[in-house]
Amino acid sequence: MQQARIRTGIFSGSFNPIHIGHLALANYLCEYDILDEVWFLVTPHNPLKKESELWDDNFRLELVKLAIDDYPKFRVSDYEFHLPDPSYTITTLDALQQEYPDRTFALIIGSDNWKIFSRWHQPEQILSRHHLLIYPRLGFDIDESALPRQVRFVKAPIFEMSSTIIREAIETGKDVRYFLHPAVYKKIKKMFHDE
């Protein structure tokens, strides 16, 4: 009897920094039998973001490692650090599927990104070769009846948090410890305020 493939969610982002909204969503996807595991794929540079806004690649990667360290269904990946620049989602997903044939990968995106999905690089190829999981974002409703077969809308709780607001708060000395995993908050505080 053939063993079922591991349902692996690819949560790709700058995680600048990773916060409890990211963690709670991924936790929901694992614990409510939607996925077996979630890989946090830290992106080195998103073409849609100014590079100057990004904290150091390895620092962001380290923060994700700290955030997920004690939960066995999460993994952190620097996979895109080693792909040609710019790193497109289709390239990443194809490479992952080839390297890990024992897994079924699903790209995790917000409903806000689904609204602009047609502007992504080779969106038709992504849909023809891979699965998508869409989670809700405020103000971006989804018509589930219009979704392609390989796209699933997940009625996860809405966690509206912003890495931008967290960065601005940290830079101005605000205590936002409850927005972040304790180990992440401690590391950021040490980096920015104990220098």
Sequence and secondary structure as in RCSB ss.txt:
>XXXX:A:sequence
MQQARIRTGIFSGSFNPIHIGHLALANYLCEYDILDEVWFLVTPHNPLKKESELWDDNFRLELVKLAIDDYPKFR
VSDYEFHLPDPSYTITTLDALQQEYPDRTFALIIGSDNWKIFSRWHQPEQILSRHHLLIYPRLGFDIDESALPRQ
VRFVKAPIFEMSSTIIREAIETGKDVRYFLHPAVYKKIKKMFHDE
>XXXX:A:secstr
     EEEEEEEE  TT  HHHHHHHHHHHHTTS SEEEEEE S  TTS GGGS  HHHHHHHHHHHHTT TTEE
EE GGGGS SS  HHHHHHHHHHH TTEEEEEEEEHHHHHTGGGSSSHHHHHHH EEEEE BTTB   GGGS TT
EEE         HHHHHHHHHTT   GGGS HHHHHHHHHHHH  
